Amino acid sequence: MSGSGRTPIYGPEPWKRDGDTVWSYWDLWFCVVAVADHDGDLDLLADAITDGARAFLSTTVEAKLSHLDDLRRRLAAAGLDACAPRRGPRCSSRACIHAI
């Protein structure tokens, strides 16, 4: 527990269940960042993760890209493109959150 009395969230914990699909907080965070910083484009998010790793000598790039690949597969299997525009030329983080 944290000092606030709430259990901290690290990312792999379930955020939402939709039938047989379980979406984690990492899924939510990746989609929100894709929407907020990369116009919902998961390829641009992957590029940013790779570029950031080079700039900051990150050792977590493989894990992040692996999770992103898994997220793409699960979105496709669910028939979702959670970070694509729902209405109009740009999507919002709210559209992404409600999609998954």
N, C-alpha and C positions, 0 to 999 in steps of 0.2 A: 504494500500500500504506500501511497505517497503521503506527504504531510497534510494534504487536504482531506484524507480519509477515503479518497477514491482510488480504485485500482488503476494503475497506469495502463495505457494501451500501447502496445509495441508494434502492432501491424498485422500479424497473422491471425489475430482473433476474428471470429465471425462478426461481420457488421450487419448482414442481411441474408435471409434465406428466401429463395424463390423456387419452390418445388424442390427438385433434387440439387439445385445449384446453391452453393454457399459463396457469398461474396465477402471478402475480408476487408479490413480497414486499409490494407495496402492497395487493394483494387480501387477502393474509393479514392484514396490519395493520388494514385497514378492518374485516374481519370480527371480529377479536379485540376491537377497540375497540367495535364494535356490540354484541357479546356481553357484554363486561365492564362497559360503562358505560350501555348502552341496551337491556338485555334482548333483544338480538338483533334489534332493530327498526332497519332501515336508514333508514326515514323519520325516526326520532328522531336518528340519526346525522347525517343531512343537515341537520336543524334545528340541531343543535349546531354543525356546521361554519359554518352561516350566522350563528348568534348569536355564535360566537367571532370571526368576521371583523368583526362590528360592534364588539365589545368591544375588540379589539386592532388594528383598522384593517389587517387582513390583506389582502394582495394575491393570495393563492393560493386564495381561496375558489372561483373559477370552475374552476380546474384540479381541485380536490378533488371538487367536485360533478360535474364531467364524468367523472372516473374512477369515482365511485360509480354514476353512471348506466350507464356501460359495464360495470361489475362486475355490476350487476343484470341487464342483458341477457345477459351470458355465463352467469350462474348459471341464468337461466331457460332458455336454450338447452341447457344441460347437464342440465336437469331437477332442479336443486338449489335448495334454499333454505337455504344454508349457515349462516345465522345464526338460523334458526328452531329452536325446541325439538325435539330428537330424542326425548326421553323426559321426561315430566313437564312442569310449568308453566314451568320455566326451563331455558335451555341453558347450557352451559359453554364456555369458550374451547376446551377440548379437543374438544368435539363439533363446533365450527365448523372447527377445523383438520383433523379427520378427514373432514369432509364434502367439503372441497375438496382 
